[in-house]
Amino acid sequence: MKPLKEATAEKHKKAETMPFNIRMFQGELTEAEYLSYLYQQREIFQTIERAGLPSDALKRAEAVQADIDELEAKGNSSDAILSSTRRYADYLGTKDSQEILPHVYLNYLAIMFGGQIMKKKVPSSGKMYDFENGHEGMMAIRQVQKDEWADEVNKAYDFIIDIFSELETA
C-alpha cells in the first residue's frame, strides 16, 4: 500500500492547479469571489465539526464566520451554497466521527499548511488560517492518520475539485 501522501498526490496536484485556486493563490480574487469561497468553506467545516474533530484546536467554522462578517461589513453579500458544496456536505453528513477523519485530514491540513501562504493573498484578514494551537491540531490528525484513507481522501479531492470548478464559473 502506498503512503497516503503519495496515493493522493495526483488529485492534490489537480486541486492545486484549478483556475480558481490559482487565482486565489495569486491574490486575484475579488472580495465577492472570496466571500463565495468562504461560504463554501463554512458549510464544509460546519458539517465536519458536527461529526467531531480529533482536537478542538482544529475548529474553523467560527474563524470562517469572522472572515465572512468582515467582508459583509464592507457591503459584500453572497450566501449561496453551490450545488457541488451541497453534494459534499450531504456526503459528509453521512459520516460518523471515525469516517469523517480522512476529510479532516484533507480540509484542515490544507488550511493549516497552504493557508499560511494563502492568508497573505486573500482580500480579508484571513482569520480562517489562524490556528491558536496549530501544532496540537496537526498532531491530533497525524496520530490517527492512515494510509488506508487514500480512496476516501481522493473522493474528497473530487468534491473539492468540483467546488473549485463551480466557483470559477459562478
PyRosetta script that sets phi, psi and omega in degrees:
from pyrosetta import init, pose_from_sequence

init()
pose = pose_from_sequence("MKPLKEATAEKHKKAETMPFNIRMFQGELTEAEYLSYLYQQREIFQTIERAGLPSDALKRAEAVQADIDELEAKGNSSDAILSSTRRYADYLGTKDSQEILPHVYLNYLAIMFGGQIMKKKVPSSGKMYDFENGHEGMMAIRQVQKDEWADEVNKAYDFIIDIFSELETA")
pose.set_psi(1, 134.0)
pose.set_omega(1, 178.9)
pose.set_phi(2, -71.8)
pose.set_psi(2, 150.7)
pose.set_omega(2, 171.4)
pose.set_phi(3, -60.8)
pose.set_psi(3, 149.1)
pose.set_omega(3, -175.2)
pose.set_phi(4, -52.8)
pose.set_psi(4, -48.1)
pose.set_omega(4, -177.6)
pose.set_phi(5, -59.9)
pose.set_psi(5, -42.1)
pose.set_omega(5, 179.9)
pose.set_phi(6, -69.2)
pose.set_psi(6, -40.6)
pose.set_omega(6, -177.2)
pose.set_phi(7, -70.3)
pose.set_psi(7, -17.0)
pose.set_omega(7, -179.5)
pose.set_phi(8, -114.1)
pose.set_psi(8, 5.2)
pose.set_omega(8, -174.2)
pose.set_phi(9, -60.7)
pose.set_psi(9, -39.4)
pose.set_omega(9, -177.6)
pose.set_phi(10, -64.2)
pose.set_psi(10, -46.8)
pose.set_omega(10, 179.4)
pose.set_phi(11, -68.4)
pose.set_psi(11, -36.0)
pose.set_omega(11, 177.7)
pose.set_phi(12, -59.3)
pose.set_psi(12, -47.4)
pose.set_omega(12, -179.9)
pose.set_phi(13, -62.4)
pose.set_psi(13, -41.2)
pose.set_omega(13, 179.8)
pose.set_phi(14, -63.0)
pose.set_psi(14, -44.0)
pose.set_omega(14, 179.3)
pose.set_phi(15, -62.9)
pose.set_psi(15, -42.3)
pose.set_omega(15, -179.4)
pose.set_phi(16, -63.0)
pose.set_psi(16, -29.8)
pose.set_omega(16, -174.6)
pose.set_phi(17, -100.5)
pose.set_psi(17, 12.5)
pose.set_omega(17, 174.1)
pose.set_phi(18, -67.3)
pose.set_psi(18, 139.1)
pose.set_omega(18, -176.6)
pose.set_phi(19, -52.4)
pose.set_psi(19, -42.7)
pose.set_omega(19, -179.7)
pose.set_phi(20, -62.0)
pose.set_psi(20, -44.4)
pose.set_omega(20, -179.6)
pose.set_phi(21, -64.3)
pose.set_psi(21, -39.7)
pose.set_omega(21, 178.2)
pose.set_phi(22, -63.7)
pose.set_psi(22, -45.0)
pose.set_omega(22, 178.7)
pose.set_phi(23, -62.5)
pose.set_psi(23, -37.5)
pose.set_omega(23, 177.9)
pose.set_phi(24, -65.6)
pose.set_psi(24, -45.0)
pose.set_omega(24, -179.9)
pose.set_phi(25, -62.4)
pose.set_psi(25, -30.6)
pose.set_omega(25, -179.5)
pose.set_phi(26, -88.9)
pose.set_psi(26, 2.0)
pose.set_omega(26, 178.1)
pose.set_phi(27, 73.7)
pose.set_psi(27, 28.7)
pose.set_omega(27, -174.6)
pose.set_phi(28, -102.4)
pose.set_psi(28, 1.5)
pose.set_omega(28, -179.5)
pose.set_phi(29, -78.6)
pose.set_psi(29, 142.1)
pose.set_omega(29, 172.0)
pose.set_phi(30, -75.2)
pose.set_psi(30, 166.3)
pose.set_omega(30, 176.1)
pose.set_phi(31, -58.7)
pose.set_psi(31, -41.2)
pose.set_omega(31, -179.2)
pose.set_phi(32, -64.7)
pose.set_psi(32, -41.3)
pose.set_omega(32, 178.3)
pose.set_phi(33, -65.1)
pose.set_psi(33, -42.8)
pose.set_omega(33, -180.0)
pose.set_phi(34, -67.4)
pose.set_psi(34, -37.4)
pose.set_omega(34, 177.7)
pose.set_phi(35, -61.1)
pose.set_psi(35, -42.5)
pose.set_omega(35, 177.3)
pose.set_phi(36, -60.0)
pose.set_psi(36, -43.3)
pose.set_omega(36, 176.3)
pose.set_phi(37, -59.3)
pose.set_psi(37, -43.9)
pose.set_omega(37, -179.2)
pose.set_phi(38, -62.9)
pose.set_psi(38, -37.8)
pose.set_omega(38, 177.2)
pose.set_phi(39, -61.4)
pose.set_psi(39, -38.2)
pose.set_omega(39, 178.4)
pose.set_phi(40, -67.4)
pose.set_psi(40, -44.2)
pose.set_omega(40, 179.4)
pose.set_phi(41, -61.0)
pose.set_psi(41, -43.3)
pose.set_omega(41, -179.8)
pose.set_phi(42, -60.2)
pose.set_psi(42, -43.3)
pose.set_omega(42, 179.8)
pose.set_phi(43, -61.0)
pose.set_psi(43, -43.7)
pose.set_omega(43, 179.8)
pose.set_phi(44, -65.8)
pose.set_psi(44, -49.5)
pose.set_omega(44, -178.0)
pose.set_phi(45, -64.2)
pose.set_psi(45, -40.7)
pose.set_omega(45, 178.8)
pose.set_phi(46, -61.6)
pose.set_psi(46, -41.6)
pose.set_omega(46, -179.3)
pose.set_phi(47, -66.2)
pose.set_psi(47, -45.1)
pose.set_omega(47, 178.7)
pose.set_phi(48, -63.7)
pose.set_psi(48, -44.3)
pose.set_omega(48, -175.5)
pose.set_phi(49, -67.6)
pose.set_psi(49, -25.3)
pose.set_omega(49, 173.7)
pose.set_phi(50, -66.8)
pose.set_psi(50, -34.2)
pose.set_omega(50, 179.2)
pose.set_phi(51, -75.0)
pose.set_psi(51, -28.7)
pose.set_omega(51, 178.4)
pose.set_phi(52, 117.5)
pose.set_psi(52, 145.3)
pose.set_omega(52, 179.4)
pose.set_phi(53, -116.6)
pose.set_psi(53, 153.4)
pose.set_omega(53, 177.1)
pose.set_phi(54, -71.1)
pose.set_psi(54, -11.6)
pose.set_omega(54, 177.5)
pose.set_phi(55, -157.8)
pose.set_psi(55, 137.7)
pose.set_omega(55, 175.6)
pose.set_phi(56, -65.0)
pose.set_psi(56, -18.7)
pose.set_omega(56, 179.0)
pose.set_phi(57, -63.5)
pose.set_psi(57, -15.2)
pose.set_omega(57, -178.9)
pose.set_phi(58, -87.5)
pose.set_psi(58, -18.0)
pose.set_omega(58, -172.8)
pose.set_phi(59, -47.6)
pose.set_psi(59, 131.6)
pose.set_omega(59, -177.3)
pose.set_phi(60, -124.5)
pose.set_psi(60, -22.0)
pose.set_omega(60, -171.8)
pose.set_phi(61, -55.5)
pose.set_psi(61, -42.8)
pose.set_omega(61, -179.9)
pose.set_phi(62, -67.8)
pose.set_psi(62, -38.0)
pose.set_omega(62, 178.8)
pose.set_phi(63, -66.7)
pose.set_psi(63, -40.0)
pose.set_omega(63, 176.8)
pose.set_phi(64, -63.5)
pose.set_psi(64, -41.4)
pose.set_omega(64, 179.2)
pose.set_phi(65, -61.5)
pose.set_psi(65, -37.4)
pose.set_omega(65, 178.1)
pose.set_phi(66, -62.7)
pose.set_psi(66, -40.4)
pose.set_omega(66, 176.1)
pose.set_phi(67, -66.4)
pose.set_psi(67, -39.8)
pose.set_omega(67, 176.7)
pose.set_phi(68, -60.9)
pose.set_psi(68, -47.6)
pose.set_omega(68, -179.7)
pose.set_phi(69, -58.5)
pose.set_psi(69, -40.9)
pose.set_omega(69, 179.4)
pose.set_phi(70, -60.9)
pose.set_psi(70, -45.8)
pose.set_omega(70, -178.8)
pose.set_phi(71, -72.5)
pose.set_psi(71, -35.6)
pose.set_omega(71, 177.7)
pose.set_phi(72, -67.7)
pose.set_psi(72, -33.6)
pose.set_omega(72, 178.4)
pose.set_phi(73, -64.1)
pose.set_psi(73, -21.8)
pose.set_omega(73, 177.2)
pose.set_phi(74, -87.9)
pose.set_psi(74, 4.8)
pose.set_omega(74, 177.2)
pose.set_phi(75, 97.1)
pose.set_psi(75, 4.1)
pose.set_omega(75, 177.8)
pose.set_phi(76, -83.4)
pose.set_psi(76, 149.7)
pose.set_omega(76, 172.0)
pose.set_phi(77, -152.9)
pose.set_psi(77, 141.6)
pose.set_omega(77, 179.1)
pose.set_phi(78, -179.8)
pose.set_psi(78, 81.5)
pose.set_omega(78, -175.9)
pose.set_phi(79, -97.1)
pose.set_psi(79, 17.2)
pose.set_omega(79, -178.0)
pose.set_phi(80, -71.6)
pose.set_psi(80, 129.3)
pose.set_omega(80, 172.4)
pose.set_phi(81, -92.2)
pose.set_psi(81, 122.3)
pose.set_omega(81, -177.6)
pose.set_phi(82, -67.8)
pose.set_psi(82, 154.7)
pose.set_omega(82, 179.8)
pose.set_phi(83, -62.3)
pose.set_psi(83, -34.4)
pose.set_omega(83, 177.9)
pose.set_phi(84, -65.7)
pose.set_psi(84, -38.9)
pose.set_omega(84, 177.6)
pose.set_phi(85, -68.0)
pose.set_psi(85, -41.4)
pose.set_omega(85, 178.6)
pose.set_phi(86, -59.8)
pose.set_psi(86, -43.5)
pose.set_omega(86, 178.9)
pose.set_phi(87, -61.1)
pose.set_psi(87, -43.2)
pose.set_omega(87, -179.8)
pose.set_phi(88, -66.5)
pose.set_psi(88, -45.6)
pose.set_omega(88, 179.8)
pose.set_phi(89, -62.2)
pose.set_psi(89, -41.0)
pose.set_omega(89, 177.4)
pose.set_phi(90, -62.1)
pose.set_psi(90, -41.7)
pose.set_omega(90, 177.7)
pose.set_phi(91, -63.1)
pose.set_psi(91, -47.1)
pose.set_omega(91, 179.2)
pose.set_phi(92, -59.8)
pose.set_psi(92, -34.8)
pose.set_omega(92, -179.2)
pose.set_phi(93, -64.1)
pose.set_psi(93, -14.5)
pose.set_omega(93, 178.1)
pose.set_phi(94, -89.8)
pose.set_psi(94, -3.7)
pose.set_omega(94, -173.7)
pose.set_phi(95, -97.2)
pose.set_psi(95, 142.9)
pose.set_omega(95, 174.2)
pose.set_phi(96, -91.3)
pose.set_psi(96, -176.0)
pose.set_omega(96, -173.3)
pose.set_phi(97, -63.4)
pose.set_psi(97, -24.0)
pose.set_omega(97, 176.1)
pose.set_phi(98, -87.3)
pose.set_psi(98, -41.6)
pose.set_omega(98, -178.6)
pose.set_phi(99, -69.2)
pose.set_psi(99, -20.7)
pose.set_omega(99, -178.8)
pose.set_phi(100, -80.8)
pose.set_psi(100, -16.0)
pose.set_omega(100, -172.8)
pose.set_phi(101, -56.8)
pose.set_psi(101, -40.0)
pose.set_omega(101, 176.6)
pose.set_phi(102, -61.0)
pose.set_psi(102, -30.4)
pose.set_omega(102, 179.2)
pose.set_phi(103, -77.1)
pose.set_psi(103, -31.7)
pose.set_omega(103, 172.5)
pose.set_phi(104, -63.7)
pose.set_psi(104, -48.1)
pose.set_omega(104, 178.7)
pose.set_phi(105, -51.5)
pose.set_psi(105, -51.8)
pose.set_omega(105, -175.9)
pose.set_phi(106, -69.5)
pose.set_psi(106, -54.3)
pose.set_omega(106, -171.2)
pose.set_phi(107, -72.1)
pose.set_psi(107, -37.4)
pose.set_omega(107, -175.6)
pose.set_phi(108, -84.5)
pose.set_psi(108, -40.8)
pose.set_omega(108, 177.4)
pose.set_phi(109, -67.4)
pose.set_psi(109, -32.3)
pose.set_omega(109, 177.2)
pose.set_phi(110, -61.3)
pose.set_psi(110, -44.9)
pose.set_omega(110, 179.5)
pose.set_phi(111, -69.0)
pose.set_psi(111, -38.9)
pose.set_omega(111, -177.0)
pose.set_phi(112, -66.6)
pose.set_psi(112, -42.8)
pose.set_omega(112, -175.5)
pose.set_phi(113, -92.9)
pose.set_psi(113, -64.5)
pose.set_omega(113, 179.5)
pose.set_phi(114, -62.8)
pose.set_psi(114, -26.5)
pose.set_omega(114, -177.6)
pose.set_phi(115, -65.2)
pose.set_psi(115, -26.2)
pose.set_omega(115, -179.2)
pose.set_phi(116, -67.2)
pose.set_psi(116, -31.1)
pose.set_omega(116, 174.2)
pose.set_phi(117, -78.8)
pose.set_psi(117, -43.1)
pose.set_omega(117, -176.6)
pose.set_phi(118, -62.6)
pose.set_psi(118, -35.4)
pose.set_omega(118, -175.9)
pose.set_phi(119, -53.1)
pose.set_psi(119, -36.0)
pose.set_omega(119, -178.2)
pose.set_phi(120, -76.9)
pose.set_psi(120, -11.2)
pose.set_omega(120, -173.1)
pose.set_phi(121, -106.4)
pose.set_psi(121, -11.5)
pose.set_omega(121, -174.2)
pose.set_phi(122, -92.4)
pose.set_psi(122, 153.8)
pose.set_omega(122, -177.3)
pose.set_phi(123, -84.9)
pose.set_psi(123, 44.3)
pose.set_omega(123, 172.5)
pose.set_phi(124, -150.8)
pose.set_psi(124, 180.0)
pose.set_omega(124, 179.0)
pose.set_phi(125, -75.4)
pose.set_psi(125, -9.0)
pose.set_omega(125, 172.7)
pose.set_phi(126, 70.8)
pose.set_psi(126, 39.6)
pose.set_omega(126, 179.4)
pose.set_phi(127, -60.8)
pose.set_psi(127, -28.0)
pose.set_omega(127, 179.1)
pose.set_phi(128, -55.5)
pose.set_psi(128, -30.2)
pose.set_omega(128, -175.1)
pose.set_phi(129, -90.9)
pose.set_psi(129, -2.4)
pose.set_omega(129, -178.4)
pose.set_phi(130, -90.7)
pose.set_psi(130, 117.5)
pose.set_omega(130, 176.9)
pose.set_phi(131, -113.0)
pose.set_psi(131, 119.0)
pose.set_omega(131, 178.7)
pose.set_phi(132, -65.6)
pose.set_psi(132, -41.6)
pose.set_omega(132, 179.8)
pose.set_phi(133, -123.3)
pose.set_psi(133, 58.0)
pose.set_omega(133, -176.0)
pose.set_phi(134, -57.3)
pose.set_psi(134, -40.6)
pose.set_omega(134, -179.8)
pose.set_phi(135, -62.8)
pose.set_psi(135, -42.0)
pose.set_omega(135, 178.6)
pose.set_phi(136, -61.7)
pose.set_psi(136, -44.6)
pose.set_omega(136, 178.9)
pose.set_phi(137, -63.2)
pose.set_psi(137, -45.0)
pose.set_omega(137, 178.8)
pose.set_phi(138, -61.4)
pose.set_psi(138, -44.4)
pose.set_omega(138, -179.3)
pose.set_phi(139, -64.8)
pose.set_psi(139, -34.9)
pose.set_omega(139, 178.5)
pose.set_phi(140, -62.6)
pose.set_psi(140, -38.4)
pose.set_omega(140, 177.0)
pose.set_phi(141, -71.9)
pose.set_psi(141, -47.2)
pose.set_omega(141, -177.3)
pose.set_phi(142, -60.6)
pose.set_psi(142, -32.0)
pose.set_omega(142, -179.5)
pose.set_phi(143, -69.1)
pose.set_psi(143, -26.0)
pose.set_omega(143, -179.0)
pose.set_phi(144, -106.3)
pose.set_psi(144, -9.0)
pose.set_omega(144, -176.3)
pose.set_phi(145, -57.5)
pose.set_psi(145, 138.0)
pose.set_omega(145, -179.6)
pose.set_phi(146, -136.1)
pose.set_psi(146, 141.5)
pose.set_omega(146, 175.5)
pose.set_phi(147, -62.4)
pose.set_psi(147, -25.9)
pose.set_omega(147, 179.7)
pose.set_phi(148, -65.1)
pose.set_psi(148, -11.2)
pose.set_omega(148, 179.6)
pose.set_phi(149, -76.3)
pose.set_psi(149, -7.4)
pose.set_omega(149, -170.0)
pose.set_phi(150, -50.7)
pose.set_psi(150, -47.9)
pose.set_omega(150, -178.1)
pose.set_phi(151, -62.1)
pose.set_psi(151, -42.1)
pose.set_omega(151, -178.3)
pose.set_phi(152, -71.4)
pose.set_psi(152, -37.3)
pose.set_omega(152, 176.7)
pose.set_phi(153, -65.9)
pose.set_psi(153, -40.4)
pose.set_omega(153, 177.4)
pose.set_phi(154, -64.5)
pose.set_psi(154, -36.0)
pose.set_omega(154, 175.2)
pose.set_phi(155, -63.7)
pose.set_psi(155, -41.1)
pose.set_omega(155, 177.2)
pose.set_phi(156, -62.5)
pose.set_psi(156, -41.8)
pose.set_omega(156, 176.8)
pose.set_phi(157, -59.3)
pose.set_psi(157, -39.8)
pose.set_omega(157, 178.3)
pose.set_phi(158, -59.0)
pose.set_psi(158, -42.7)
pose.set_omega(158, 177.0)
pose.set_phi(159, -62.9)
pose.set_psi(159, -44.6)
pose.set_omega(159, -178.9)
pose.set_phi(160, -63.7)
pose.set_psi(160, -41.7)
pose.set_omega(160, 177.6)
pose.set_phi(161, -60.8)
pose.set_psi(161, -42.7)
pose.set_omega(161, 177.4)
pose.set_phi(162, -62.3)
pose.set_psi(162, -40.6)
pose.set_omega(162, 178.9)
pose.set_phi(163, -63.8)
pose.set_psi(163, -47.6)
pose.set_omega(163, 178.0)
pose.set_phi(164, -59.0)
pose.set_psi(164, -40.1)
pose.set_omega(164, 179.4)
pose.set_phi(165, -63.6)
pose.set_psi(165, -44.6)
pose.set_omega(165, -179.8)
pose.set_phi(166, -69.3)
pose.set_psi(166, -36.8)
pose.set_omega(166, 176.1)
pose.set_phi(167, -60.5)
pose.set_psi(167, -38.1)
pose.set_omega(167, -178.4)
pose.set_phi(168, -66.5)
pose.set_psi(168, -30.9)
pose.set_omega(168, -176.9)
pose.set_phi(169, -101.0)
pose.set_psi(169, -3.6)
pose.set_omega(169, -176.9)
pose.set_phi(170, -72.6)
pose.dump_pdb("model.pdb")
